[in-house]
Amino acid sequence: MTDRQRMWDERYAASDRVWSSGPNAEVERIVSPLPPGRALDLGAGEGRHALWLASLGWRVTAVDFSAVGLGKGESEATRRGLAVDWAVADARSWQPSPGVLYDLVLVAYLHLPEDVLGRCRRWLAPGGALVVVGHALRNLTDGVGGPQDPALLHTLDELRAASEGLQVERCEELVRHTEGGDAIDAVLVARRPAA
């Protein structure tokens, strides 16, 4: 177990819920109009997005390296009668089973220095959408919250590079109002061309 895994396991174990129980508002705005299919929630944490997607009829795989976080999500799924495939694995090295493609790959507030997003585009089915929502680099100087390491934050150039070969529908910064002040997020919606 890495130090980061241990830190997240401890953080998830220390409270009833680290994140809100419902989806992030921007994720909800983007994904709600999409027809349900097969979805991947990469960096799922406690499973708030995976649970929400499953409640809408998506077949969801939730991946996170925190067994404690996913365990909380799995317990909630059982309580609500929702089916989610929970996979304890590192997003930096996890791969879907051979031949499995997704209609939605959701990467919400997963901040890693590796090029995880570049790998995600290969997992999209024809017409599938890559949706990324996370803290923008500019949040360090003009926003509140989020990681304080610039190497972990999104830039629009990074998001465009990660979506090479996809049809970019949105790639922009947006301001998210929080109790502590305004946070600046980066948003990418990019789609694999239909076959």
C-alpha positions, 0 to 999 in steps of 0.5 A, spaced: 500 500 500 502 506 498 502 512 502 497 516 498 492 509 498 493 509 506 492 517 506 485 516 502 483 510 506 484 513 513 480 520 510 474 515 508 474 511 514 474 518 519 468 520 516 461 518 514 462 522 507 468 526 505 464 528 498 457 530 497 452 524 496 449 526 490 453 528 483 457 534 482 453 539 479 457 540 472 457 532 471 450 532 472 449 537 467 453 534 462 451 527 463 444 527 464 442 528 457 446 522 455 442 515 454 444 510 459 450 505 456 456 502 459 460 507 464 467 507 467 467 512 473 475 512 474 477 515 481 470 513 484 472 515 491 466 513 495 462 512 489 457 518 488 458 518 481 457 511 480 451 510 484 448 516 481 449 513 474 447 506 476 440 509 478 439 512 471 440 505 468 448 505 466 452 499 467 457 502 471 464 500 473 467 504 479 475 504 479 479 507 485 485 505 489 481 506 496 478 499 498 475 503 504 472 509 499 469 503 494 467 499 500 462 505 502 460 505 495 458 498 495 455 498 501 450 504 499 449 500 492 447 494 496 442 498 501 439 502 494 439 495 490 444 498 485 448 494 481 455 497 480 462 493 478 467 495 484 474 495 482 480 496 487 485 498 483 490 504 481 487 509 476 494 509 473 495 502 471 488 499 471 486 497 464 479 494 462 478 487 460 480 486 453 474 488 448 470 492 453 469 499 451 465 505 454 459 509 452 462 514 458 468 515 461 468 519 467 474 522 470 471 527 476 476 530 480 482 525 479 488 529 479 494 525 477 501 527 474 501 521 469 497 521 463 491 517 465 487 521 461 490 520 454 489 512 456 482 514 457 480 515 450 482 508 447 477 506 452 471 509 448 466 506 444 464 509 438 460 515 439 462 514 447 464 521 451 470 522 455 468 527 461 473 530 465 471 535 471 477 537 475 481 543 478 484 548 473 491 550 474 489 557 475 485 555 481 492 555 485 492 563 484 485 565 483 480 560 486 480 556 493 481 549 495 483 543 491 490 540 490 496 545 491 501 541 487 501 545 480 503 538 477 496 535 479 492 540 476 488 541 469 490 546 464 486 546 457 492 545 453 493 538 457 485 537 456 486 538 449 492 534 448 488 528 452 483 528 447 487 528 441 483 524 435 476 525 439 471 531 437 471 536 442 465 539 444 467 543 450 474 545 453 473 550 458 474 553 465 468 555 469 467 558 476 464 554 481 461 557 487 463 554 494 462 556 501 469 558 502 469 562 495 470 561 488 473 555 485 476 554 478 475 548 474 477 545 468 471 541 464 472 537 458 467 533 454 470 530 448 467 524 443 469 518 439 467 519 432 461 514 431 463 508 427 
